[in-house]
Amino acid sequence: MSPQELLEQYWGYTSYRSGQKQIIEASISGRDVMAVLPTGGGKSLCYQIPGLMHQGITLVISPLVALMQDQVEQLKARGIKAVSLSGGLSFDAVDRILDNCIYGDYKFLYLSPERLQQDLVQSRIKQMQPALIAIDEAHCISHWGHDFRPAYAKLSVLRTLLPEATITALTATANKRVVEDIHELLQLKDPYIHLSSLSRDNLRYDVKQVSDKQNTLIKLLQKQSGSGIVYLRSRKGVENLAQNLEAAGIPALAYHGGLDSGVRKQRLQEWMQSDQLVMVATNAFGMGIDKADVRAVIHYQLSDSLESYYQEAGRAGRDRKEAQAVLLVGSDDLRQGHQMYVQQLPDLKFTTQVYISLQQHLRIAYGEGAFEAFPLDFANFCADYNLPFGKTYASFQMMDRLGILRLSPVFSKQTQFQFTAPNSALLDFFDKNPQSGVLGQLLLRSYPGIAEAPARIALKPLARQVNRSENFLIEQLEFMANQGVATLELRTSDANITFLTPREDARTLYPFGKEIEQYHNQKVEQFGALKKYITADSGCRQQLIASYFDQVLDKPCLNCDLCDSRSKATQKPPANKQILDLIENQALSRDELAERLNFAPQLIGALLQALLDDGLIELNTDQRFTKI
């Protein structure tokens, strides 16, 4: 079959998206490929069609288990044999899958870069002799990519294992520096390089400086028909906002890593099948999810970089119909973002301190500990060594990236407790067991609904409240469960740590000093670029994004808030009387006034300042203006 026939038979398309045809033809002809395609630009097709054209199996390196499984399921649904080496497989299971790939006529094998480092996997891949290797999310190779992973930097081993295979490297976000790193580290031979324009004609980018985010969000979603995504950082924030949207009459679901996998799967399925639901989620949501009709992606809180923001925003309007990407910015967001993404960055000295404290905490002898797994109560560890929570966790992530340890957080699996006895029996039990009664009454007050459903309880804060040790708390919880008045699922750890190197204290991290410093500088630069994007008061949003990725857009998009401001600046400004009339009987914010008057917010702000100076209006505590 020809590539066109494969496209029509398996995918039902009659034409390619921009850039796909050239990339596919280059790969089929035997050339290495380096391609940057926008989110939703159809990257997977660029190696799947060549993979079907080549004899034998195609190897696909992908960073996320969920992404691999999704791709495999999609290929299977089209009648194409594919399999993934996901995490949690036994040695026998891995051995069996690899044998099937050698002898079972499979066309695609998906695996993580970490899995590729295993001797068994490398040995069997050499036997498979794939003609094509696809590297998805290739920006992870570069220290300057927004999601660098050390195992990606070791993918040069593919050239040794499979010197005759061609490589196709794909990503949605890469500037010139990242493209150069990918080229060098993968040892690409005379590659065909395709850099798609980052311009999205159908996607409107807006930054809204607001005083009341929730109210602004509700109004945006009420005006915007179709499905959407709202991004937040915290799981609790996701839950609360989803509930508030529902209360405002906007169909919404919450999605985050703390939910049971079955619940996540069900909510994802609901959202995928609906054309109206809004998914309120942490940034873990969206990777590899192919929903074309998302009409709006709204960031309720800041991303950590312009790369992350562009990739997340790009999930809107994949069907090429009009869509919007909105970033809501409160008065304190940039300060909080700087604190979270820059001030929390660990340096070499702090990371070394955390590493040594961790070894002492787990009682690991010098020269020992390699390839051993240890449970860890992260909150207790931080408290015992007086370490800041956020910065310490960032240093754990740093050591994970550097290959010193593997961090497997299970923070959602906290201790769960539920009272199952009727109220009368429970009160009688408390009377007869005063120590349990004090704790039980506190639990009923602190966790409403704990008698109807299991509640996740935090042992350490609870122990402080009753001024007793955690051991005492656990004894009383277990006593109540054993007496049949409650159920208990006890968790004494919230993370698992596997050390990949033996304990050598400062010597362990010293060789990585340069990499840690480089990572720090990179994060500072990336957040600085996001700040520049947010605070820009002239130009064009799409041109700002393109410039960051070393591209030049000749013309402004004429479809973002900055372009609107430029066109509105030539209009005759509204008279003071118009503003005063609008706020005579109601308080309005600057942005609300700008919207009603169809005028640039910055210029409305200047008019409002003049009215404030003249004593004709005042600003209330909600940052809204009223007439005096």
C-alpha positions in Angstrom: 0.0 0.0 0.0 1.0 3.6 -0.5 1.2 6.1 2.4 -2.0 7.7 1.0 -3.8 4.4 1.0 -2.7 3.6 4.6 -3.9 7.1 5.7 -7.3 6.5 4.2 -7.7 2.8 5.2 -6.6 3.0 8.9 -7.2 6.7 9.8 -10.1 7.6 7.5 -8.3 10.8 6.3 -8.1 11.9 2.7 -5.4 14.6 3.3 -2.5 15.4 5.5 -2.1 18.2 8.0 0.7 20.8 7.4 4.1 19.2 7.3 3.0 15.6 7.8 3.4 14.5 4.1 7.0 15.8 3.9 8.0 14.2 7.2 6.5 10.9 6.3 8.1 10.9 2.8 11.5 11.7 4.3 11.2 8.9 6.9 10.1 6.3 4.3 13.0 7.3 2.1 15.4 6.3 4.9 16.4 9.8 6.3 16.5 10.7 9.9 13.9 13.3 10.8 13.8 16.1 13.4 10.2 17.6 13.5 8.6 20.3 15.6 4.9 20.2 15.2 2.4 22.1 17.3 0.2 20.4 19.9 -2.5 18.7 18.0 -0.5 18.7 14.8 -0.6 14.9 14.3 2.9 13.9 15.4 2.1 10.2 15.9 1.0 9.8 12.3 4.5 10.9 11.2 6.0 7.7 12.5 3.0 5.3 12.4 2.6 5.5 8.6 6.4 5.0 7.9 6.3 2.2 10.5 3.6 0.4 8.5 5.6 1.0 5.3 8.8 -0.5 6.8 9.4 -4.2 7.2 9.4 -5.4 10.8 8.7 -3.6 14.0 9.0 0.1 14.9 10.4 1.2 18.3 8.7 4.1 19.9 10.3 5.9 22.9 7.6 7.8 25.0 7.8 9.4 28.4 4.4 8.6 29.9 2.7 5.3 30.6 -0.8 6.8 29.9 0.4 8.2 26.6 1.9 4.8 25.5 -1.2 2.9 26.6 -3.5 5.4 24.7 -1.5 5.1 21.5 -1.4 1.3 21.7 -5.2 1.1 22.3 -5.8 3.4 19.3 -3.6 1.3 17.0 -5.3 -1.9 18.2 -8.7 -0.4 17.5 -7.5 0.1 13.9 -6.4 -3.5 13.6 -2.6 -2.7 13.9 -0.6 -5.0 16.3 1.1 -2.9 19.0 2.2 -3.4 22.6 3.9 -1.4 25.4 6.4 -2.2 28.1 4.6 -0.3 30.8 5.7 -0.1 34.5 5.0 -2.8 37.0 5.6 -5.7 34.7 7.4 -8.8 36.1 10.6 -10.1 34.5 8.7 -13.0 33.0 6.1 -10.6 31.5 8.7 -8.4 30.0 10.5 -11.5 28.6 7.3 -12.7 27.1 6.3 -9.4 25.4 9.8 -9.0 23.9 9.6 -12.6 22.5 6.2 -11.8 21.0 7.8 -8.7 19.4 10.5 -10.8 17.8 8.3 -13.6 16.6 4.7 -12.3 16.6 4.5 -9.9 13.7 4.0 -6.8 15.9 4.4 -3.5 14.2 4.9 -1.1 17.1 6.7 -1.5 20.5 6.3 1.4 22.9 8.6 1.8 25.9 10.0 4.4 28.2 13.6 5.6 28.0 14.2 4.1 31.5 13.1 0.7 30.3 15.5 1.0 27.3 18.4 1.0 29.8 17.8 -2.6 30.9 20.2 -5.2 29.5 17.4 -7.7 28.7 15.5 -5.1 26.7 18.6 -3.9 24.8 19.5 -7.5 23.9 16.1 -8.3 22.5 15.8 -5.0 20.6 19.0 -5.9 18.9 17.4 -9.1 17.8 14.3 -7.3 16.5 16.4 -5.0 14.3 13.7 -2.3 13.8 14.2 -0.2 10.8 12.6 2.9 12.4 12.9 4.4 15.9 10.5 7.2 16.9 11.4 9.5 19.8 8.3 11.2 21.1 8.5 14.3 23.3 12.1 14.7 22.1 12.6 18.0 24.0 13.1 15.8 27.1 16.6 15.1 25.7 17.8 18.6 26.3 18.7 20.3 29.6 17.0 23.3 28.1 13.8 21.5 27.3 11.0 22.2 29.8 10.8 18.6 30.9 14.3 17.2 30.8 14.7 13.6 31.8 18.2 12.1 32.3 17.2 8.7 30.7 16.4 10.6 27.5 20.0 11.9 27.4 21.1 8.3 27.3 19.2 7.5 24.1 22.4 7.8 22.1 22.8 4.1 23.0 20.3 3.4 20.1 23.0 4.3 17.6 25.2 1.6 19.0 22.5 -1.0 19.3 20.9 -0.2 15.9 23.3 1.6 13.7 21.3 1.0 10.5 17.9 2.2 11.9 16.6 5.6 11.0 15.4 7.9 13.8 12.4 10.3 13.8 12.5 12.7 16.7 9.2 14.7 17.4 8.2 17.4 19.8 5.7 20.3 20.0 8.0 22.7 21.9 11.6 23.3 21.0 13.7 26.5 20.4 16.9 26.6 18.5 19.0 25.5 21.5 16.8 22.4 22.1 16.8 21.4 18.4 20.6 21.5 18.4 20.7 19.3 21.5 18.3 16.8 20.0 20.4 16.7 16.8 23.7 16.2 18.7 22.6 13.8 21.4 20.7 11.4 19.0 23.5 11.6 16.5 21.1 12.3 13.7 22.6 11.8 10.2 21.8 14.5 7.7 18.3 14.8 9.1 15.3 16.3 7.3 14.4 19.1 9.7 10.8 20.4 9.8 9.9 23.4 12.1 6.2 24.1 11.8 5.1 27.7 12.3 3.7 28.1 15.8 0.9 30.4 14.5 -2.6 29.1 15.2 -5.0 31.2 13.1 -8.1 29.7 14.9 -6.8 30.2 18.4 -7.2 33.4 20.3 -4.7 34.1 23.1 -5.8 36.4 25.9 -4.2 37.5 29.2 -6.7 39.0 31.6 -5.6 40.9 34.7 -8.5 40.3 37.1 -9.5 41.0 40.7 -12.1 38.2 40.9 -11.0 35.1 39.1 -13.9 32.9 39.8 -16.5 35.4 38.7 -14.5 36.2 35.5 -14.1 32.4 34.8 -17.9 31.8 35.2 -18.7 34.7 32.9 -16.2 33.4 30.3 -17.6 29.9 30.4 -21.2 31.1 30.3 -20.4 32.9 27.0 -18.3 30.1 25.6 -20.3 27.1 24.3 -18.5 23.7 23.9 -16.2 21.7 26.1 -13.2 23.2 27.9 -10.3 22.7 30.2 -9.5 24.8 33.3 -6.0 24.3 34.7 -5.0 24.8 38.4 -2.0 23.7 40.4 -3.5 22.1 43.5 -5.8 19.1 43.8 -7.9 20.8 46.5 -8.3 23.9 44.3 -9.5 21.6 41.5 -12.1 20.0 43.6 -13.4 23.3 45.1 -13.5 25.1 41.7 -15.3 22.2 40.0 -18.0 22.3 42.7 -18.3 26.1 42.4 -18.8 25.9 38.7 -21.5 23.2 39.1 -23.2 25.5 41.6 -23.1 28.3 39.0 -24.9 26.0 36.5 -21.8 25.1 34.5 -21.3 21.3 34.0 -17.9 20.5 35.3 -15.7 17.6 36.5 -12.6 17.5 38.7 -9.6 15.5 37.5 -6.3 15.0 39.4 -3.8 12.4 40.4 -5.3 11.9 43.9 -8.5 10.3 42.4 -9.0 6.6 42.1 -7.9 5.4 38.7 -11.4 4.1 38.0 -12.9 7.5 38.8 -10.3 9.3 36.5 -11.1 6.9 33.7 -14.8 7.4 34.1 -14.5 11.2 34.2 -12.2 11.3 31.2 -14.7 9.1 29.2 -17.6 11.4 30.2 -15.6 14.5 29.1 -14.4 13.0 25.8 -18.0 12.0 24.9 -19.5 15.4 25.8 -19.5 18.6 23.8 -20.3 20.8 26.8 -18.4 19.6 29.9 -15.6 21.6 31.5 -12.7 19.6 32.9 -11.1 21.3 35.9 -7.7 19.7 36.3 -4.1 19.8 37.3 -1.5 20.0 34.5 -1.2 16.2 34.6 -4.4 16.2 32.5 -4.2 16.4 28.7 -1.0 14.7 27.6 -1.9 12.4 24.8 -5.6 13.1 25.0 -6.9 13.7 21.5 -10.1 15.7 21.8 -10.6 18.0 18.8 -13.5 20.1 19.8 -12.1 21.8 23.0 -13.3 25.4 22.6 -11.5 26.9 25.6 -8.4 26.3 27.7 -8.3 28.6 30.7 -5.4 28.8 33.1 -6.7 29.8 36.5 -3.2 29.7 37.9 0.2 30.2 36.3 2.2 27.5 34.6 5.9 27.2 35.4 7.1 28.2 31.9 6.0 29.6 28.6 6.7 26.1 27.0 4.2 24.5 29.4 1.7 27.2 28.9 1.9 26.9 25.1 1.6 23.2 25.1 -1.4 23.2 27.5 -3.1 26.1 25.7 -2.6 24.3 22.4 -5.1 21.6 23.4 -7.9 24.1 22.4 -9.2 24.1 18.8 -7.5 21.1 17.3 -10.5 20.8 14.9 -9.3 24.1 13.5 -12.5 25.9 14.5 -12.4 29.1 16.6 -11.2 28.5 20.2 -9.6 30.6 22.9 -6.7 30.2 25.3 -7.1 32.5 28.3 -4.7 33.2 31.2 -6.3 34.7 34.3 -3.8 36.7 36.4 -4.5 38.0 39.9 -2.6 40.9 41.5 -0.4 38.5 43.5 0.1 35.7 41.0 3.5 36.7 39.6 4.9 37.0 43.1 3.5 33.7 44.1 4.7 32.1 40.9 8.2 33.4 41.4 8.1 32.0 45.0 6.9 28.6 43.8 8.9 28.2 40.6 12.1 30.2 41.3 12.7 30.6 45.0 11.9 26.9 45.6 14.6 25.8 43.3 17.2 23.8 45.2 20.9 24.5 44.7 23.8 22.0 45.1 24.3 22.8 48.8 20.7 22.3 49.8 20.2 19.2 47.7 23.3 17.7 49.3 21.9 18.5 52.7 18.6 16.8 51.9 20.4 13.7 50.5 22.6 13.3 53.6 19.6 13.9 56.0 17.6 11.3 54.0 20.4 8.7 54.4 20.6 9.4 58.1 16.8 9.3 58.5 16.6 5.9 56.8 19.8 4.7 58.6 21.7 3.7 55.5 25.4 2.9 56.1 28.1 4.6 54.0 28.6 2.6 50.7 25.2 0.8 51.1 21.7 1.4 49.9 22.0 0.9 46.1 18.8 -0.6 44.5 17.0 -0.8 47.9 13.5 0.6 48.3 12.4 2.4 51.4 9.0 3.7 52.5 9.1 7.3 53.6 6.7 9.6 55.5 7.7 12.8 53.6 6.0 15.2 56.0 7.6 13.6 59.1 11.0 13.7 57.4 10.7 17.4 56.7 9.5 18.1 60.2 12.3 16.1 61.8 15.1 17.8 59.9 13.4 21.3 59.8 13.4 21.3 56.0 11.0 23.4 53.9 8.4 21.2 52.3 8.3 22.6 48.8 12.0 23.1 48.3 12.7 19.6 49.8 10.3 17.9 47.4 12.0 19.9 44.5 15.3 18.5 45.6 13.9 14.9 45.6 12.7 15.6 42.0 16.1 16.9 41.1 17.8 13.7 42.4 15.3 11.6 40.5 16.1 13.5 37.3 19.9 13.0 37.9 19.4 9.2 38.4 20.5 9.2 42.1 17.1 7.8 43.3 13.7 7.0 42.1 10.8 8.8 43.8 7.4 7.1 43.7 5.0 9.4 45.5 1.7 7.9 46.7 0.5 11.0 48.5 -3.1 10.3 47.7 -3.0 7.1 49.7 -3.4 8.7 53.1 -4.8 6.9 56.2 -8.6 6.5 55.7 -11.1 6.1 58.5 -14.9 5.8 58.8 -17.3 5.4 61.7 -19.6 2.6 60.9 -21.6 2.2 64.2 -25.0 4.0 64.6 -24.8 7.3 66.5 -26.3 5.9 69.7 -23.9 3.0 69.8 -21.0 5.3 69.0 -21.8 7.7 71.8 -22.1 4.8 74.2 -18.7 3.5 73.0 -17.2 7.0 73.6 -18.6 7.1 77.2 -17.1 3.7 78.0 -13.7 4.5 76.3 -12.9 8.1 77.2 -9.5 8.2 75.4 -11.1 7.0 72.1 -14.0 9.4 72.8 -11.9 12.5 72.8 -10.3 11.5 69.5 -13.6 10.4 68.1 -15.4 13.6 68.8 -12.5 15.6 67.3 -12.7 13.4 64.1 -16.5 14.0 63.8 -16.0 17.8 64.1 -12.9 17.9 61.8 -14.1 15.6 59.1 -17.9 16.2 58.3 -19.3 13.1 56.7 -16.8 10.7 58.3 -19.8 8.6 59.5 -21.1 8.3 55.9 -17.9 7.6 53.9 -14.2 7.0 54.4 -12.3 10.2 55.1 -8.6 10.8 54.4 -7.0 11.9 57.7 -3.6 13.5 58.3 -2.1 11.9 61.4 0.5 14.5 62.2 -1.7 17.6 62.5 -4.3 15.5 64.3 -1.7 14.3 66.8 -0.8 18.0 67.5 -4.4 18.9 68.1 -4.9 16.2 70.8 -1.3 16.9 72.1 -0.4 13.2 71.9 2.0 11.1 69.8 1.2 9.6 66.5 1.7 6.1 68.0 -1.0 6.9 70.5 -3.3 8.1 67.7 -2.7 4.9 65.7 -3.4 2.7 68.7 -6.7 4.4 69.3 -7.7 4.2 65.6 -6.9 0.5 65.5 -8.7 0.0 68.8 -11.9 1.5 67.4 -11.6 -0.5 64.2 -11.0 -3.7 66.2 -14.1 -3.0 68.3 -16.2 -2.8 65.2 -17.3 0.8 65.4 -15.1 2.0 62.5 -13.1 0.9 59.5 -9.4 1.8 59.1 -6.9 1.7 56.3 -3.6 2.8 57.8 -0.8 4.3 55.8 2.4 5.2 57.6 4.3 6.3 54.5 3.4 8.6 51.6 6.3 7.9 49.3 8.7 5.1 48.2 12.4 5.9 47.6 14.6 3.6 45.6 18.3 4.5 45.6 20.1 3.9 42.4 23.6 4.6 43.8 25.3 3.7 47.1 25.6 6.3 49.9 28.6 8.5 49.4 27.2 11.8 50.9 28.6 14.9 49.3 30.6 12.9 46.8 27.3 11.6 45.3 26.1 15.0 44.2 29.3 16.9 43.6 29.7 15.6 40.0 26.3 17.0 39.2 27.0 20.6 40.5 27.2 22.0 37.0 24.0 20.3 35.9 22.1 21.6 39.0 23.3 25.1 38.4 22.3 24.9 34.7 18.9 23.6 35.6 18.4 26.5 38.0 19.4 29.1 35.4 17.1 27.4 32.9 14.1 27.6 35.2 14.8 31.2 36.1 15.0 32.0 32.4 11.8 30.1 31.5 9.7 31.7 34.3 11.1 35.1 33.2 9.8 34.5 29.7 6.4 33.7 31.0 6.4 36.9 33.1 7.4 38.9 30.0 4.5 37.3 28.1 2.1 38.2 30.9 3.2 41.7 31.5 3.5 42.7 27.8 1.3 45.7 27.0 2.0 45.9 23.3 2.7 43.7 20.3 1.0 40.4 19.6 0.7 37.2 21.8 1.4 34.8 18.9 4.4 36.8 17.9 5.7 36.8 21.5 5.4 33.0 21.7 7.0 32.5 18.3 9.9 34.8 19.2 10.6 32.8 22.4 10.9 29.6 20.2 13.2 31.4 17.8 10.6 31.9 15.1 9.5 35.0 13.3 5.8 35.7 12.5 5.8 38.4 9.8 2.3 39.7 10.7 0.4 40.0 14.0 -2.4 37.6 14.6 -5.0 40.4 14.9 -6.9 38.0 17.2 -5.4 38.5 20.7 -5.9 41.0 23.5 -2.8 42.9 22.6 -3.8 43.2 18.9 -7.3 44.3 20.1 -5.7 47.0 22.3 -3.6 48.3 19.4 -6.7 48.6 17.2 -8.8 50.2 20.0 -6.0 52.7 20.8 -6.9 54.5 17.5 -10.6 54.8 18.6 -12.0 57.8 20.3 -11.8 57.2 24.0 -15.0 57.0 26.0 -16.1 60.2 27.8 -15.8 60.3 31.6 -19.6 60.6 31.7 -19.9 57.1 30.1 -17.8 55.6 32.8 -19.6 57.4 35.6 -23.0 56.4 34.3 -22.0 52.7 34.3 -20.8 52.7 37.9 -23.4 54.9 39.3 -25.5 52.1 40.7 -23.0 49.1 40.5 -19.4 48.5 41.2 -17.3 47.4 38.2 -13.7 46.4 37.7 -11.4 47.9 35.1 -11.7 44.9 32.8 -15.5 44.8 33.2 -15.6 48.5 32.2 -13.3 47.9 29.2 -15.5 45.0 28.0 -18.7 47.1 28.2 -17.1 50.1 26.5 -15.3 47.9 24.0 -12.0 49.7 24.8 -8.4 48.7 25.7 -8.2 47.9 29.4 -4.9 49.8 29.8 -6.4 53.0 28.5 -9.5 52.5 30.6 -7.2 52.2 33.5 -5.6 55.6 32.7 -9.1 57.2 32.6 -10.0 55.6 35.9 -6.8 56.9 37.5 -7.7 60.4 36.4 -11.2 60.1 37.9 -9.7 58.8 41.1 -7.3 61.7 41.3 -10.2 64.1 40.8 -12.1 62.5 43.6 -15.0 61.5 41.4 -14.8 57.7 42.0 -13.4 55.4 44.6 -12.0 51.8 44.6 -13.5 49.3 47.0 -11.9 46.3 48.7 -12.9 44.0 45.7 -10.9 46.2 43.3 -14.1 47.6 41.8 -14.9 51.2 41.1 -17.9 53.1 42.3 -19.1 56.7 41.8 -18.8 59.0 44.8 
